[in-house]
Amino acid sequence: MTRRTTHFESTFLRLVARRLALVISLSSFGNSWRLAIRVLEWYARARWTATVGFAKVGIDSCGLSVEFPTKLVSVADPVSPVSDCMYVTYTSTHILFCTHRPDNSYLLGPDSPSWITVTEQGIRQSFDLTRVMFCRGNITEKIRFGKLVQRGEIILDLYGGIGYFTLPALVHGQAEYLYACEWNPRAVEGLLHNLRDNKVMERATVYQGDCRVVAKENNLVDRFDRVSLGLLPSSEGGWRTAVRAVRNATGGWLHVHANVPAKEVDAWSVWLCCCLRDLAVEEKKPKDWVVLCKHVEKVKSFAPTVNHYVADVFVGPTDRLPLNVELKPGTAGVLKTDKTVELCPAVVTPSSCALSPDGVLHQNWMR
Ligand SMILES: C[S@@+](CC[C@H](N)C(=O)[O-])C[C@H]1O[C@@H](n2cnc3c(N)ncnc32)[C@H](O)[C@@H]1O
């Protein structure tokens, strides 16, 4: 086998080729030289692509870095005779979008050339990178979630994706059983594959569809110890479904994700608790229920003044409160110190990242 050009060598070659092309095009050498330079440049580029191999390549704004399987590398060559792709693009940091085949059909699942596998914490997550989101920046939250889940719990993941939180709950958290909802068929395909690949399929059920609808249809009510609401910029649309899902008698935990202006995060957590309490009343949850936000975790920065947060909120009977605080039945608040709680005020101002009354999330506040 011939030695592969390193990334550094091919980048250098490419730069030299470009510089030469510029000089030559300014001089009088003519078209044949220009052609030769283009060939040299193409060669360096093709070699670079071929040598990407299992190297780390940055992919998305979240800083994803993945290892590409060899088959993807083979189709990356723009003139490769083995390629089925009509469109292949790459730069030094973004690579490979093989979205269409000549007959305009897609290769699905593991057969797709853009099917990749990312391993985090021993969990294998495979997906089609042209169809499904993946954010490397969420790794700390995935680890944290896997630790929060307790052995034997029944979990609901309202926004399952390819298993971002589902897999840590089952693999590391040892949840007894997990129900995941997901409406993107390509993500469902990845999720099912990943459940099998990580050998936890027998402890999970996946519902394809809008979580608010499938949860109702399948009576995911009064059955759960913990609900994950991993949707950005806001999971507010799923709060009612989540509250409804928690066990009446023992209560449970909601992990509520949101993008929130950093300066508003305290007010946001209070407003969140007030909303959850109102939803519990509307959903006719037991009268002795309380709502307590125990912790707000900053996951990552989303924009200069906006962060991705997750609030860990207990909803359930006051005598099941996991902490040594006293809350009167029907009240809600945010834990401030070991014993003090900031209670919901009589009138609370909605956070600027709240959905508008028509259910739309306007995003002017993110600027
Ligand atoms: C963005 S992902 C998971 C995000 C995770 N917080 C992260 O940043 O890695 C959320 C998933 O929820 C799915 N989704 C969004 N709204 C949904 C709904 N109403 N019902 C079911 N799935 C939904 C999306 O298709 C997506 O796969």
The ligand as an SDF file (V2000), in Angstrom:
LIG
                    3D

 27 29  0  0  0  0  0  0  0  0999 V2000
  -32.7650   18.4000   18.7240 C   0  0  0  0  0  0  0  0  0  0  0  0
  -33.0350   16.7800   19.2580 S   0  0  0  0  0  0  0  0  0  0  0  0
  -32.3950   16.5470   20.7900 C   0  0  0  0  0  0  0  0  0  0  0  0
  -31.7280   17.4670   21.3300 C   0  0  0  0  0  0  0  0  0  0  0  0
  -30.7850   17.4610   22.4140 C   0  0  0  0  0  0  0  0  0  0  0  0
  -31.2420   18.3810   23.4010 N   0  0  0  0  0  0  0  0  0  0  0  0
  -29.5050   17.8910   21.8030 C   0  0  0  0  0  0  0  0  0  0  0  0
  -29.3370   19.1340   21.6410 O   0  0  0  0  0  0  0  0  0  0  0  0
  -28.7100   17.0140   21.4440 O   0  0  0  0  0  0  0  0  0  0  0  0
  -34.7150   16.8660   19.5210 C   0  0  0  0  0  0  0  0  0  0  0  0
  -35.4470   15.8260   18.7660 C   0  0  0  0  0  0  0  0  0  0  0  0
  -36.8260   16.0110   19.0230 O   0  0  0  0  0  0  0  0  0  0  0  0
  -37.5520   15.7560   17.8460 C   0  0  0  0  0  0  0  0  0  0  0  0
  -38.8260   16.4660   18.0140 N   0  0  0  0  0  0  0  0  0  0  0  0
  -39.0340   17.8120   18.0110 C   0  0  0  0  0  0  0  0  0  0  0  0
  -40.3270   18.0820   18.2820 N   0  0  0  0  0  0  0  0  0  0  0  0
  -40.9460   16.8770   18.4710 C   0  0  0  0  0  0  0  0  0  0  0  0
  -42.2690   16.4910   18.7890 C   0  0  0  0  0  0  0  0  0  0  0  0
  -43.2350   17.4040   18.9760 N   0  0  0  0  0  0  0  0  0  0  0  0
  -42.5440   15.1830   18.9260 N   0  0  0  0  0  0  0  0  0  0  0  0
  -41.5740   14.2560   18.7470 C   0  0  0  0  0  0  0  0  0  0  0  0
  -40.2990   14.5550   18.4300 N   0  0  0  0  0  0  0  0  0  0  0  0
  -39.9790   15.8500   18.2940 C   0  0  0  0  0  0  0  0  0  0  0  0
  -36.6660   16.2390   16.7400 C   0  0  0  0  0  0  0  0  0  0  0  0
  -36.9760   15.5720   15.5370 O   0  0  0  0  0  0  0  0  0  0  0  0
  -35.2740   15.8780   17.2720 C   0  0  0  0  0  0  0  0  0  0  0  0
  -34.8670   14.6220   16.8260 O   0  0  0  0  0  0  0  0  0  0  0  0
  1  2  1  0
  2  3  1  0
  2 10  1  0
  3  4  1  0
  4  5  1  0
  5  6  1  0
  5  7  1  0
  7  8  2  0
  7  9  1  0
 10 11  1  0
 11 12  1  0
 11 26  1  0
 12 13  1  0
 13 14  1  0
 13 24  1  0
 14 15  1  0
 14 23  1  0
 15 16  2  0
 16 17  1  0
 17 18  1  0
 17 23  2  0
 18 19  1  0
 18 20  2  0
 20 21  1  0
 21 22  2  0
 22 23  1  0
 24 25  1  0
 24 26  1  0
 26 27  1  0
M  CHG  2   2   1   9  -1
M  END
$$$$
